[in-house]
Amino acid sequence: MKRVFVNLLRSALVLGAIVAASASALANYPSVLIKVGLGQRLQVEIQQLAGKTEVALVNALDETVFQETVGANQRYYAKTFNLANLETGDYTFVVRTSTREIRQPFSLQDRSVALDSKARREVFLPQIRLQEDAVEINLLNRQVATVRVSILTREGELVYEDVIPNVVALGRRYNVSHLEDGDYTFVVRTPERVFYQDFQRGK
């Protein structure tokens, strides 16, 4: 297996800026209320919106049955969803910002909606920035955990891997100027999710 050298640059200044930015993102994070309405209705209220937010409804196969983008200038969102036209079964209501994703599972029954608030899950999303000769990643974890960063070729061959154990706030800048020209995938693995970002070199 061919391995290509990738230079890793880190500095206290960069890491400090990332932690500060992550704290700011937490302070501006919206408040999301999802509750059952009358009959087959779901009520959603989002306060303290900051930046573009995606609202979606997916079925048990993770297929999108509804999606809406809330504008960056909108600070409040409220809607009652009438789900009577959907088939009964399991669904998930998703609220996604630039830094986090909230997933609230629920079950659509014949005449009602069953929702367990304890089943709600929040996942922190990595911020991946592509530059001409570098890839930057910022990630604020919900808990101390190991994060694995990989770079793959278009064919799936591993050319670089960085394992960062016991991290809460992650900040890395990878200099990829030594990669051969071609298509690559930047992969971030956390205990909760795997994230992919394609990028090109020399094109």
C-alpha positions as a printed Julia matrix, in Angstrom:
203×3 Matrix{Float64}:
   0.0    0.0     0.0
   1.45   3.32   -1.04
   1.53   6.0     1.65
   1.86   9.68    0.87
   3.39  12.06    3.43
   0.99  14.63    4.78
   2.41  17.35    6.98
   0.43  18.13   10.14
   0.59  21.7    11.41
  -0.6   22.64   14.89
  -0.14  25.64   17.13
  -1.42  26.79   20.51
  -2.79  29.9    18.82
  -4.85  27.9    16.32
  -6.15  25.52   18.97
  -7.06  28.41   21.27
  -9.01  30.11   18.49
 -10.87  26.88   17.75
 -11.87  26.37   21.39
 -13.07  29.98   21.58
 -15.09  29.57   18.39
 -16.61  26.35   19.7
 -17.64  28.03   22.95
 -19.26  30.82   20.94
 -21.16  28.27   18.85
 -22.47  26.63   22.02
 -23.64  29.98   23.4
 -25.59  30.67   20.19
 -27.04  27.2    19.86
 -30.84  27.25   19.34
 -33.38  25.82   21.76
 -35.47  23.08   20.1
 -38.86  21.96   21.43
 -40.57  18.99   19.76
 -43.87  17.74   21.17
 -46.96  15.76   20.2
 -50.06  17.66   19.07
 -53.66  16.54   18.67
 -54.19  13.49   16.49
 -51.37  12.79   14.04
 -49.65  16.14   14.57
 -46.17  17.12   15.63
 -45.38  20.58   16.98
 -41.92  22.06   16.54
 -40.58  25.31   18.0
 -37.0   26.55   17.58
 -35.74  29.66   19.38
 -32.41  31.52   19.31
 -31.63  30.56   15.74
 -28.22  31.7    14.52
 -27.31  31.01   10.91
 -28.86  28.69    8.37
 -30.76  25.75    9.86
 -32.16  22.67    8.1
 -35.37  21.03    9.28
 -36.2   17.58    7.95
 -38.38  14.53    8.46
 -36.97  11.11    7.5
 -38.52   7.65    7.51
 -37.13   4.41    8.92
 -34.96   3.99    5.79
 -33.47   7.47    6.37
 -35.28   8.72    3.25
 -36.29  12.39    3.38
 -40.05  12.93    3.26
 -39.87  16.63    4.15
 -37.09  19.22    4.17
 -37.01  22.95    4.75
 -34.19  25.47    5.14
 -34.62  28.27    7.66
 -32.93  31.48    6.52
 -29.84  32.84    8.23
 -31.7   35.99    9.3
 -34.6   34.13   10.91
 -34.39  33.87   14.71
 -37.57  31.91   15.44
 -39.27  28.93   13.8
 -42.59  27.3    14.71
 -44.69  24.84   12.76
 -47.33  22.18   13.34
 -46.89  19.18   11.06
 -50.02  17.25   10.06
 -48.73  13.74    9.37
 -52.06  12.18    8.42
 -50.95  11.64    4.82
 -47.92   9.56    5.84
 -47.89   5.81    6.34
 -47.81   4.61    9.92
 -44.38   3.6    11.16
 -41.15   4.95   12.6
 -39.81   8.38   11.66
 -37.19  10.86   12.86
 -37.43  14.62   13.03
 -34.05  16.25   12.29
 -32.8   19.76   13.08
 -29.34  20.49   11.66
 -27.2   23.6    12.18
 -23.6   24.19   11.11
 -22.29  22.68   14.35
 -24.87  20.16   15.6
 -27.6   17.78   14.56
 -30.63  16.9    16.71
 -32.53  13.69   15.91
 -35.86  12.99   17.61
 -37.37   9.57   16.77
 -41.12   9.09   16.94
 -43.75   6.59   15.86
 -46.73   7.52   13.71
 -49.71   5.43   14.74
 -53.26   5.12   13.36
 -54.63   8.13   15.21
 -51.74   9.55   17.2
 -48.01  10.19   17.47
 -45.85   8.43   20.09
 -42.68  10.3    21.08
 -40.11   9.56   23.78
 -38.05  12.66   24.58
 -35.35  10.45   26.15
 -34.67   8.95   22.7
 -33.55  12.35   21.4
 -29.92  12.46   20.28
 -27.52  15.32   19.58
 -24.4   14.94   17.45
 -21.65  17.53   17.02
 -20.73  18.11   13.38
 -17.12  18.73   12.3
 -16.3   21.98   10.51
 -14.14  21.02    7.52
 -12.55  23.84    5.52
 -10.85  23.12    2.22
  -7.96  25.31    1.09
  -5.56  25.04   -1.83
  -2.88  23.15    0.08
  -4.55  22.34    3.38
  -7.62  20.87    5.05
  -8.74  22.28    8.4
 -11.03  20.57   10.87
 -12.72  21.96   13.99
 -14.82  19.68   16.16
 -16.34  20.09   19.59
 -17.19  16.71   21.11
 -20.01  16.14   23.58
 -17.74  13.9    25.6
 -14.08  12.93   25.77
 -13.6   10.47   22.94
 -11.18   9.26   20.3
 -11.44  10.86   16.85
  -9.89   9.24   13.79
  -9.03  11.38   10.74
  -8.17   9.69    7.44
  -7.39  10.68    3.87
  -8.38   8.21    1.16
  -7.77   8.13   -2.57
 -10.69   7.97   -4.98
 -10.23   4.2    -5.03
 -10.45   4.03   -1.23
  -6.73   3.54   -0.57
  -5.55   4.94    2.77
  -2.79   7.53    2.34
  -2.86   9.13    5.8
  -4.4    8.51    9.21
  -4.35  10.52   12.43
  -5.78   9.06   15.64
  -6.48  11.66   18.35
  -7.38  10.04   21.7
  -9.35  11.57   24.56
 -10.26  14.82   22.85
 -13.05  17.29   23.64
 -12.16  20.25   21.41
 -10.3   19.21   18.27
  -8.39  21.56   16.0
  -6.14  20.35   13.2
  -4.69  21.76    9.99
  -3.37  19.21    7.51
  -0.95  20.35    4.83
  -1.8   18.23    1.78
   0.57  19.92   -0.68
   2.62  16.69   -0.9
  -0.29  14.64   -2.19
  -0.2   13.6    -5.83
  -2.77  15.23   -8.13
  -6.13  13.55   -7.95
  -9.39  13.11   -6.06
  -9.39  12.37   -2.33
 -11.8   11.96    0.56
 -11.25  13.46    4.0
 -12.88  11.19    6.61
 -13.65  12.05   10.24
 -14.75   9.18   12.5
 -16.24   9.8    15.93
 -17.92   7.24   18.22
 -21.29   8.51   16.97
 -20.87   9.18   13.26
 -18.6    9.09   10.23
 -18.27  12.25    8.11
 -16.92  12.51    4.56
 -15.62  15.47    2.55
 -14.3   15.09   -1.0
 -11.5   17.33   -2.25
  -9.13  17.61   -5.21
  -5.41  18.21   -5.59
  -3.86  19.81   -8.69
  -7.06  20.23  -10.74
